[in-house]
């Protein structure tokens, strides 16, 4: 963007040749040019409420319009994280709720950072990469319900992990699943592919959890005595 001094110099250089090198003449033109320029104040006002450039209280005002604040419980987001939270709120407020709509908008704004999946059992879920989303941001987004879901569909716990496309998993031999790593074989054995763990799960406060049960109806738990989610 052109600076105020560059604009003043530009107009001073428009003086005819015999006056262009006179200090007072140049100063007079620069002064007259500065009046309508107004130190680029109109542009500064415009940019102050541009979500990509706003900071501090200006960004707080944009958040209020979107229905979110940067502080939640003991968490306070910085400008970069709060900017992303506002974007999530805007998507939730205005986007469609079909699987196609959600996947399209997430790929548009958060390609490679958020993955929305439909389990095709009236349950959907999200994978969020910790490489680009801070834990504080992810916690607030989950707690405030800012990840869009179709209506009347159950939500799984959100998976918050370093990578989104290397988890071990499978569907069927005829219909292989996507965004995960297949079974190892002797020719290509990988030991770095992560397993899904409870430490990756972020659960909304209003979520109803369903657990695996034994044939006798008792809760099936892990070695740490934590329930195993369906």
N, C-alpha and C positions, 0 to 999 in steps of 0.2 A: 504494500500500500504506500502511496505517495505521502511524504511527511509535509508538515507545515512549512519548514524551511525550504524544501524543494519547490513547493508551490510559489513561495515568495520569490525565489531565484528565477523561476520560470517567467513570471510576469515582469520582473525587473529586466530580464534579458530581452523583452519585447520593445524596450525603449529604442528609439532610432539611434543610429550610430553615434551622432554627435553628443548625445546625453548618456549613452550606455555606461561609460566609464566614470561618470560623476557620482561621487559617494552620496551626496544629498538627494540627488534625483532618484537614485536606486532605492535609498531609504524611504523616500516618499511613496514610491510605487509599491514597495514591500508592505508599508503600513496600510495603504489603501486596499491592497490585496488581502491583508489579514482580516479586514472587517467582515466581508462576506464568508471568508473561510471559517471564522470563529473557532480557530484552533481545532478544526475538525470535530467540534462538539456533536453535531448531528450524527456523525458516523460512530462516535464513541457511545452515544446513547443507544444507537441501533445495535452495536456489537455487545453492549453490556447485557442485553437480554437475548442474545443468541446463545442457545444451549451449548454450542461447541466452543464458545469463547468466554461465556459468563463465568464469574468467580464470586466466591463469598456470598454476600447477602443477595446479589443479583441472581445467583444460581438458586438460592433459597426461595426467592419469589417465583421462579419458574417451577420449582418443585411443588410449591403450594398450588399452582394452577393445575399441575398433574395429579395432585392429591397425595403427595409423599413429603416426608421430612427426612433430614439427614441423620437425626438422632432417634434411636429406638432402644429402650432399656439402657444398658450400659455401653452401647455401641454408638459411635459418632463417625460418619463417613467423611473422608476428605473429598475435595472437589471432583477428582477423577472418578472415584467410585460412585459418588452421588449423581454424576452425569449419567452413568450407566443405569442407575436405579430409576432415574426419571424416564429414560428411554424405555425401560421395561414397563413402567406405569403407563406410558403413552400407548404402548402396544396392547397392554391388557385392557385399557379403556376403549380402544377403537378397533381392534382387530377382530376378525371372524374367529369362530371357535371350532371349526372343523380341523381334522388332522392336517389336511392340505394347507389351510390358511396358516396354522401355527408353524408348520415346518417351513413354509415359504418365507414368513416374516423373520423367523429365527435365522434362516440361512442368509437373508438379506442383511441383517444388522449384526449377527453374531456367528458368522460362518466359522466352524472349527472351534467355537468356544462354548456353545450350548447345543446339545443334541436332544430333540424331542422324539420319544418313541411311543408307538401304540402297540400294546401287548396283544391286542385283538381279543381281549377277554373282558371288555368294558373297564379296562384299567390302562392308564397311561403314566408316563414318567419322564423325568429329565435326567440327563447327564450334564454336569457342569465342570469345566476344566479349572483346576486350581492354579494352572500355569498363568492364567490371565484374569481370573476373578478372585479377589481377596476373600478370605473366609468371612470377614465382617459383612461384605456386600452380599455374599451368598446367604448368610444367615438372615439378614433383613429381608431379602427378596423372598425367601421361603416363608418366614414368619408373617409377612404382610400379604402373602398370596399374590405376588406380582408375576408369577409365571402362569401364562394363560392355559386353561384347560377347557375341553368340551363340557357342556352341561350334563349333569346326571352321570358322570363317569368317575370312577374311583381313581384316586391318585396314589401312586406308589411313593416310597421315600425317594428323595432326590439324591442321586449319586454324585458326590463331589470328590473328584480324583484328578491326579496329575495328567492322565491321558484319557481320551474318550473312545479310542478305537483299537485298543489292544487287549481288552478283557477276554478271557476264555469264555466261549459259549457256543451253543449249537441249537439248531431247530430240528430239521430232519435232513436226511441225505438228499431227498428230492427238492426240498425248499430250504437251502442254506440261509442262515441269518446274516445280518450285516453289522458293520461297526464292531466286530469282535474278532478274536483270534481263534482259529480252529484247533483241533487236537494236534499235538505234536506227533511227529513221525521220526524214524531213525535218520532220514536224510536231512531233516531240518528241525532240530530240537531246540526250543527256546525256553530259557529259564527265567526270563525277565518279564514275561507277560503277567500282569497282575491278576489276582483273584478278587472278586467282589467281597468286601468285608463290611462289618457293621460300622467300622470307623469311617467309612465313606458316606454313610447315610445321613441326610439332613431331613428331618421330619417336620411338616407343618404342624402348628399347635392344634389345629382343629381337625387333624386327620384321624380317621378310624383305622386302626391297624388290625389285620387279620393274620393269625398265627397258624403254623402247622401243628396238628394234633396227632397223638397216637391213636391206634384203633380203639383204645379205651377212653378216648376223649380228653386225655391229659396233655398239657402243654409240652411240646417237643422243644427242648432248649439246647443251647450250645454248652461247651465245656465251662464257659463263664456264667452259666445259668441265665443267659439271655434268650428271650423268645426268638424263634426263627420265623421271619416274615414270609408270608405267601407272596 
